[in-house]
Amino acid sequence: MEEIRVLTRDNFQSKIDELFRIEIKSKKLHKLPVGFYDSLKKEMQSYVLEMQNALDRKDIEAYISLKEQKSEFEKNFRMFFQRRWEKIASLAQYDIDQDLLMVLSSYEKAAALEFKTVYNKFYGQFVGGEQ
């Protein structure tokens, strides 16, 4: 998939909306743009810095506006994130194959392997007699 290029917050918001629609419409996981989660973290840090600058300038209107934008951004990302990670958690119960690993980001690969370990541990307690 293409590398993510975020020029404006609107572009990033549009990308999250697009990815959310894809996750809803398909049972299959799709590859995210390269650097998606890192770009998201930078965008969140940008909001925090801009909000702090607005407070330093005593520009309460700008602060409130940025806070509302950040909340909306977080809400939309949370919807996407929850849907995608539901799929990852449900697929991690089974054998994690190369096809699945190819579409996961490095963050998601680590989580999928951890989910699988936890699932197998608890499942083993019931069927394998582990304590």
For each residue, the residues with C-beta under 8 A, 3 or more apart:
1: 30 31 32 33 34
2: 33 34
3: 33 34 35
4: 15 33 34 35 36 39
5: 11
6: 9 11 12 15 39 43
7: 11
8: 11 12
9: 6 12 13 43 69 73
10: 13 14
11: 5 6 7 8 14 15
12: 6 8 9 15 16 39 40 43 73
13: 9 10 16 17 72 73 76
14: 10 11 17 18
15: 4 6 11 12 18 19 33
16: 12 13 19 20 73 76 77 80
17: 13 14 20 21 76
18: 14 15 21 22
19: 15 16 22 23 30 32 36 80 84
20: 16 17 23 24 76 79 80 83
21: 17 18 24 25
22: 18 19 25 26 30
23: 19 20 26 30 80 83 84 87
24: 20 21 83
25: 21 22
26: 22 23 29 30
27: 87
28:
29: 26 84 87 88 91 100 103 104
30: 1 19 22 23 26 103
31: 1 102 103
32: 1 19 36 37 105
33: 1 2 3 4 15 36
34: 1 2 3 4
35: 3 4 38 39
36: 4 19 32 33 39 40 105
37: 32 40 41 105 107
38: 35 41 42
39: 4 6 12 35 36 42 43
40: 12 36 37 43 44 77
41: 37 38 44 45
42: 38 39 45 46
43: 6 9 12 39 40 46 47 73
44: 40 41 47 48 70 73 74
45: 41 42 48 49
46: 42 43 49 50
47: 43 44 50 51 66 69 70 73
48: 44 45 51 52 70
49: 45 46 52 53
50: 46 47 53 54 66
51: 47 48 54 55 63 66 67 70
52: 48 49 55 56
53: 49 50 56 57
54: 50 51 57 59 60 62 63 66
55: 51 52 58 59 63
56: 52 53
57: 53 54 62
58: 55
59: 54 55 62 63
60: 54 63 64
61: 64 65
62: 54 57 59 65 66
63: 51 54 55 59 60 66 67
64: 60 61 67 68
65: 61 62 68 69
66: 47 50 51 54 62 63 69 70
67: 51 63 64 70 71
68: 64 65 71 72
69: 9 47 65 66 72 73
70: 44 47 48 51 66 67 73 74
71: 67 68 74 75
72: 13 68 69 75 76
73: 9 12 13 16 43 44 47 69 70 76 77
74: 44 70 71 77 78
75: 71 72 78 79
76: 13 16 17 20 72 73 79 80
77: 16 40 73 74 80 81
78: 74 75 81 82
79: 20 75 76 82 83
80: 16 19 20 23 76 77 83 84
81: 77 78 84 85
82: 78 79 85 86
83: 20 23 24 79 80 86 87
84: 19 23 29 80 81 87 88 108
85: 81 82 88 89 108 111
86: 82 83 89 90
87: 23 27 29 83 84 90 91
88: 29 84 85 91 92 104 108 111 112 115
89: 85 86 92 93 115
90: 86 87 93
91: 29 87 88 94 96 100 112
92: 88 89 96 111 112 113 115 116 119
93: 89 90 115 116 119
94: 91
95:
96: 91 92 100 101 112 113 116
97: 100 101
98: 101 102
99: 102 103
100: 29 91 96 97 103 104 112
101: 96 97 98 104 109 112
102: 31 98 99
103: 29 30 31 99 100
104: 29 88 100 101 108 109 112
105: 32 36 37 108 109
106: 109 110
107: 37 110 111
108: 84 85 88 104 105 111 112
109: 101 104 105 106 112 113
110: 106 107 113 114
111: 85 88 92 107 108 114 115
112: 88 91 92 96 100 101 104 108 109 115 116
113: 92 96 109 110 116 117
114: 110 111 117 118
115: 88 89 92 93 111 112 118 119
116: 92 93 96 112 113 119 120
117: 113 114 120 121
118: 114 115 121 122
119: 92 93 115 116 122 123
120: 116 117 123 124
121: 117 118 124 125 130
122: 118 119 125 126
123: 119 120 126 127 128
124: 120 121 127 128 130
125: 121 122 128 129 130 131
126: 122 123
127: 123 124
128: 123 124 125
129: 125
130: 121 124 125
131: 125
